[in-house]
Amino acid sequence: MKPRIPRIGVRALILHENRLLIVNAWPGGRPVLWCAPGGGVHAGASLPENLAREVHEETGIAITVGAPALVNEFHDPDSGFHQIEIFFRAQLAGPIPAHWTDPEGIVTHRRFVTRDELARLPHKPDSLAPAAWGDAGALSYDPLERILR
C-alpha cells in the first residue's frame, strides 16, 4: 500500500482525582481499544483550539489546555494510514456532563481509570500511562507504532 500524507491529531491527558479520562478509539467500540480523547486538527485553528473542540465533541467536557506532554506516531502498513499525535496536559474547565453524544458516532464509551486499571485495558499509545502520570522524561517522542488489528 502506498503511504499517505500523515494526519495530525491532538489528544488530551485529563487527570481527575488521579484518574485518566479515556475513550474508545473506534466506532461502535469494536475492536475494544482505549485512548485519550481528541482527534484530527482543522486548518486555521491552533492545536489547543482543535483539542478543546475535539474533547467537547467526544465527551461534552470543557477543558483548559496546558503544556505538551508527548508526541506519538502510529501507522497501519496495510492501509497506509499514518498519524502524528501531540498529547497535551489538560484540566477540566467545567462539570462532567451526565449525558453526551459524539456527533460523528465514533466515541460511544468514556471513563476515568486509575493507572492500574489502564494497565489491564488494551490502549494506545504504549506510553500513555507514563505521559499521563508525568513519569521521568515526561515530554517524549514515541516512535512509529503499528496500529493494532
C-alpha positions in Angstrom: 0.0 0.0 0.0 1.3 3.4 -0.9 1.9 5.6 2.2 -0.5 8.6 2.5 0.3 12.0 3.9 0.4 11.8 7.7 -2.7 13.1 9.5 -2.1 15.4 12.5 -4.0 14.8 15.7 -4.2 16.2 19.2 -5.1 14.3 22.4 -5.8 15.4 26.0 -4.3 13.9 29.1 -7.0 14.8 31.7 -6.4 13.6 35.2 -9.3 14.0 37.7 -8.8 12.6 41.2 -5.8 10.8 39.9 -7.8 9.0 37.2 -7.2 9.4 33.5 -10.1 10.1 31.0 -10.1 7.5 28.2 -12.5 6.9 25.3 -13.0 4.0 22.9 -11.0 4.5 19.7 -13.2 3.0 17.0 -16.9 3.4 16.0 -19.2 1.1 17.9 -16.5 0.3 20.4 -15.1 -2.5 18.2 -12.4 -3.6 18.5 -12.0 -2.6 22.1 -9.1 -0.1 22.2 -8.9 2.8 24.6 -7.1 6.1 24.1 -7.0 9.7 25.3 -9.8 11.9 23.9 -9.0 14.1 20.9 -8.8 13.9 17.1 -7.7 15.4 13.9 -6.8 19.1 13.5 -8.6 21.6 11.3 -6.5 24.2 9.4 -6.8 27.7 10.7 -7.2 26.8 14.4 -4.4 26.3 16.9 -3.6 22.9 18.3 -5.1 23.8 21.7 -8.3 25.2 20.0 -8.6 22.0 18.0 -8.1 19.9 21.1 -10.7 21.8 23.1 -13.2 21.3 20.2 -12.5 17.6 19.8 -12.7 16.8 23.6 -16.0 18.7 23.8 -17.4 16.9 20.7 -16.3 13.5 22.1 -17.2 13.9 25.8 -19.2 17.1 26.3 -16.4 18.2 28.6 -14.9 21.7 28.5 -11.1 21.9 29.1 -8.3 24.2 29.6 -5.3 23.0 27.5 -1.9 23.1 29.1 1.6 22.1 28.0 2.5 19.3 25.5 3.5 16.0 27.2 4.0 13.5 24.4 4.4 13.2 20.6 3.2 9.9 19.3 3.3 8.5 15.8 1.5 5.4 14.5 0.7 3.8 11.2 -1.2 0.9 9.6 1.0 -0.6 6.9 -1.9 -2.4 5.3 -3.9 0.8 4.5 -1.1 3.3 4.5 -2.7 5.3 7.3 -0.2 7.4 9.3 -0.9 9.7 12.2 1.2 12.0 14.3 -0.4 13.0 17.6 0.5 15.7 20.1 -0.7 15.0 23.6 -1.3 17.9 25.9 -2.0 18.1 29.6 -5.5 19.4 30.2 -7.7 20.4 33.1 -11.5 20.2 33.5 -13.0 23.7 32.9 -16.5 22.8 34.0 -18.7 20.0 35.2 -18.6 16.5 33.8 -21.9 16.0 31.9 -24.2 13.1 32.8 -25.1 12.5 29.1 -23.2 13.2 25.9 -23.2 12.2 22.2 -20.3 12.3 19.8 -21.8 13.9 16.6 -19.5 11.6 14.5 -20.6 8.5 16.3 -17.1 7.3 16.9 -16.8 7.7 20.7 -19.5 5.6 22.4 -17.8 5.0 25.7 -15.8 7.1 28.1 -14.4 6.5 31.6 -11.9 7.7 34.1 -9.4 5.0 35.1 -6.6 4.6 37.6 -3.1 3.7 36.3 -3.6 0.1 37.5 -6.9 -0.1 35.6 -5.3 1.3 32.4 -2.6 -1.3 32.6 -5.2 -4.0 32.3 -7.0 -2.4 29.3 -5.9 -2.5 25.6 -4.8 1.0 24.9 -2.6 3.1 22.7 -0.1 4.5 22.7 2.1 2.2 24.8 3.5 5.3 26.5 0.1 6.7 27.6 0.5 6.0 31.3 4.0 7.4 31.7 2.9 10.6 29.8 -0.3 11.0 31.7 1.1 10.5 35.2 4.3 12.5 34.4 7.0 9.9 34.8 10.6 11.0 34.5 11.2 12.3 31.0 7.5 13.2 30.6 7.9 15.1 27.4 8.9 12.4 25.0 8.7 11.1 21.4 7.1 7.7 21.0 8.3 6.4 17.7 6.2 4.9 14.9 3.9 2.2 16.3 1.8 -0.2 14.2 -2.0 0.1 14.6 -3.5 -2.9 16.4 -5.7 -5.1 14.2 
